[in-house]
Amino acid sequence: MAGKLSNFAGMFNAYDFAYGVNPRVPAIQIIGPVGGATGVQTVVLAHGYVNLSDGTIIYPLSTSAPILVGGDSTMETVTPSAVSNSTPTVYASTSVTFTGTYAHSNGDSVRSGTVGLQEALNYCASQGGGQIIVDGRWAAAGGTNAMLAAAVIPAGVSIDDNRAGASASLQTVQIPLTLAQIQAAFTTPILVIPAPGAGNLIDVIDATMNLVFGSAAYVGGGAAQLSYGTALTYPATATWAATDYTSLAANQEHKVAGVLATAPSANCVNAAIYYSNATAVFTAGTGGSGILTVTYRTINGQK
């Protein structure tokens, strides 16, 4: 990846943050105490920062970011209960507290426990938000579905699961709509994309409505949209204005962008996408019909 990660159009690759796992990003060494103890233990680190391969400095230690500690038969993944790094660039001024099965002390290494995923999420949030990419390199280095499911995803940050390749990450569905379906969508929402399964989220990129004119425009109705579930409470797209229907005089294409406003995960994860409209049913629209085309991707590991 060329240039600073923080300037790459708001997109960050998790593997680039995998300190101690990615051979281009060094681990952090434990320098004390000399003799550790099992259970709750606090270790002193040489420093609290790492340099990514492009020169970006990050401070990866966090109570939300699991770490790999030790090596060989004593290597284990733990999550810090406390991190003290008020001067993370100063030697021996950073410590981490965690509960371990094995004793860890001077000479052991600390590495990312999520192959850079949680570190990338946290850094992305500190830069104002954006998108984290997990790809084939991340998976080959040990990235798993369990890590995706357990990730703490800050507001304004999303994950693009690109492990199968970019060409496989986007999908398109096209649905012909009859006059009766368009008219009745207020009371009978139309299923567009089935629920994707536990731990998955449908991220709508955009949607295009081709309204086919018959012999009269629609009457009544209200703004239409794609939503998570049959209600309009949790939108998956921006809205098609009611006037797109009521002023129709010839075939027209109307494209809207996908949206995902802040919403409870329980209402969006493993939720089907429906087309509906607000206010009331449309009437008239004599001889009209439509073709709805939706581009989307399925994001794995949500919760």
Steps between C-alpha positions, in 0.01 A plus 500: 500500500652827391520804724385540856227263603322791669471674163381205290147624436379386841581135426733296721627145452492300823811298412707819483429546873592143601805584711708195581302292247567693180879460456525867397359623831701408813365359824530679835738344753433443869793627708371425849442368750776240479289228659131503418204332666192328368154650528471878520836649401637837399795514262715792395555550127794654320259752346130546420518578130583326172606628161294368212676416176410839347639695794170562676535483880213341690435427866338155476453409866143524621257321728296425186791343307600139584873431499713190439751461782797266522613232261504128429313303770433809715349715224145612579245760399388731779312828516656777711297611798714813533754684287729772633675683218489868586839540328490212251810610306723511809693183581354285779208738568222266381342214693217257432289304748325176400402160632710220352519125529878519473755724668644766269799720562824643365569393141147398397336669205166679476325480161160575356246239605266583211752513211469878508121516482419669831805725476386615155145558626623710791741700285236558234264639765774736623531635145130585476366170367522299182520140386716206603586240238567137590638308205678179406824609670314557825338156480827327408670657803236355734199734471177316578123541500513488880724808502256683274207404723679613817633828360401823674389724212505872584240741368576619150712194416403197291670178390527390138545122492700463181653161575338356186625783278347831396304349211317268738421764762232686301173343391207629297136403515231613253130474579211581263216679677141489386262793521318328784822448698605865467157620597473274805859525630387717794289218641685208337877562500689308229787268589810603303791315670442210741655500847872415459538270801623538855789742542459655155390846392375610159669826399307659212732697272232654276158429350345605170125509435398493136143627503320389185225741399161367397226750425476697827725604790457371854291680758545521878767286660817634657879478487630149432817328620674173571503409868629241743178316571148583389474831688663825385674551835847384392574617144741317271484771231413862454142562386330524165279808527124456466513744210716250308180298475230765496665710227586205277428572132756272330737219592749629758806371685539608863817402685556533875801427716519242773500622859547341841421746772580419862263222597483211749686201359203279589291687243752483215717190539343197328214722384341473157472805276151615398361764264214710634371857511374735766169672566247306291451271202547636151195498277462545124825447308291336230702246305820581688764261633860513618836328507700526823878436479703485821877471544612377841753300691477273801721597793597203715574496870245753624314457827 
